[in-house]
């Protein structure tokens, strides 16, 4: 009887301990989504005002699933799993931020990734960005020169293809520098000198700018319950595939991940091990990996899933061309 009671108490204590919450989260493979396809009966990438092409294959973005409320039992299972990772909770939900605040920030990052993907893809298709003056400070250095609606094209002869480039060129020289600013007004090219002034510790020319990218159609995205910036690359490729007659996939299922900026540069992301598992489960035959994530991807590679290294949108397009033609892309 003593032995039986002792065993029962031990079991009950074990159950209680295993059911206790722990300060960790479990990361696992999340859903993958074909950016060329549909989710919930709607096109993921929607184009209005222009015909689009169809593809035989898929371009799948990959995600990481997060299990936020973890008990010891789940943590132990995650530690023993080849498909999951157990990490301290503060790495995903920083101290001082609620889970809702983190999820809101991830949703905002996801929106930014779509905007940057659109900008990079359309630039690749020949739709250039215009850096447009939105407002001019009445007491600023540009007050007597620039007007709202002017399109800034250069600084000291250096082209301004993006709003971020204008900021870089102005900040590259100390406040008080006379800058030759090229711009167009009502279709007429002009050049004038504007002397930068220090404001908030940085050289400025006293204008607020915005990016515009005129094109004769509209683009939108319809995808919910996904957050973070890492879908940018696959969105950009999906846009180009839909707006060009060539099937970028060559009929294959291509998965991938990576941030993208307006200039088309691909940046690193987190969760590569879980994304590789998700891609393999989705039937991918190749995985596009940001160059900075190659070492981690190689250490967590999945059988028969080639890892293709990409550092930019151009490199990703070259890699897809090599895969279609039977060539050799740059592998990790």
Secondary structure, 3 states (H helix, E strand, C coil): CHHHHHHHHHHHHHHHHHCCECCEEEEEECCCEECCCEECCEECEEEECCCCCCCCCEEEECCEEEECCCEHHHHHHHHHCCCCEEEEHHHHCCCCCCHHHHHHHHHHHHHHHHHHHHHHHHHHCCCCCEEEEEEECCCCCCCCCCCCCCEEEEECCEECCCHHHHHHHHHCCCCCCEEEEEEEECCEEEEEEEECEEECCEEECCEEEEEECCCCCEEEECCCCCCCCCCHHHHHHHHHHHHCCCCCCCCCEEEECCEECCCCEEECCCCHHHHHHHHHHCCCCEEEEEHHHHHHHHHCCCCCCEEEEECEHHHHHHHHHHHHHCCCCCEC
